[in-house]
């Protein structure tokens, strides 16, 4: 993230009035602001200028917000706040599991959005500071400085939210974390409507990536009626006695 200059917020929104209003409030907060009216242009600007945060509408011309978020996440951990007129639960879950850091439903208060932007950036800054070490448990190595996860020396591609879940679970192997706790780590400033099922979706995707047999996990274990925990090294060794 850019530290030596005024922070840049990229607004990708096809409604000019909404874009102008967001821009006005963010400039008042001290941001440099650039706007794009479609997904294609937004991706080009993001690649060229490396913004500190992206405000992303879902319903965009040329390339929709879902695909823009997906492409951003392929090569960047820039914080993303999604905007949409949709309020259905499935849209919120989908947006968050794509890698968005927060989700705001239209109509919204520009002042609230500006506060969300600051909160997301504070969270990202804390994450940057926390990446100054490595965590190794069994076959899994979490490089908190390089934001990399590897298993038996093989690097695995994970989203920022998946990485946060791994960091949380691996911080206390054997300890059970409730879904509510994990949800709070992922979205500490979330709306009340963000549901616990988002955690299950992230965990399911993580298991597909790291577990030899996702149907019988040995790393991320389910604690019935509670949530999840990371298996301690002794449990992992019992799974592989040879």
C-alpha positions, 0 to 999 in steps of 0.5 A: 500500500502507498505510504509516502503520498496522499492515499488514492481512492479509485471509484468505479461507478457508472452513475456520475452523481453517485461517483461525484458525491463519493468523490466529494466526501473522500476528498474532504477526508484527504484522499486523492480520488480518481473515478472510472465509469466502467469496469474495463477502465477501472481495471486499467487505472488500478493497474497503472496507479495502484490505488490504496482502496477501490470503491466498486459498484457491481452493476457496471458496463463492459465488465461487471463488478464481480469480474472486476473484483475477481481480476483485482484479487488475482494480483493485488490485495488492495482493499475493496468496498463493494456498492450495489443496489441489491440487498439480497443475502446471496449477493452479500455472501458472493461479494464478500467471498470474492474478496471484497473487504466490505459491502454497502447497499444503496442508498447509503450515507456518504459520511458512513461510506467515508467512515467505512473507507477509513476503517478498512484502511486501518484494518489493512494497515494493521495487517501489514504490520502483523506480517513481519513474521512466519508461522509454521505448523506441521506441513503448513508455513504462513509467511506473514511478511510475504503474505504467502501460504505454502504446504510442504514447500508448495505455494498456494494461492489464497485470497486476503480473507482466506489468509486472515482465516489461516492466520487466525486459526494458526495463531492458536492451534487446538483452540476453537474459534466461533463463527462469530469470532471469525466473522469479526476478524474478517469484517470487524465493521460489518453490517448486522446483515452479514451472516455467519455462513460467509465463514463456512464458504471461506472455510470450504474453499480453504479446505479445497486448497489445502486439505489432501481430502477436503471431505475428511480435513486434517488441518481445519477441523469443525467443532460442532455447534461452535465453529472451527479450530486448527489441528495441533501438530500432534493431531496432524502427526496421528493422521500421518504416522508414517 
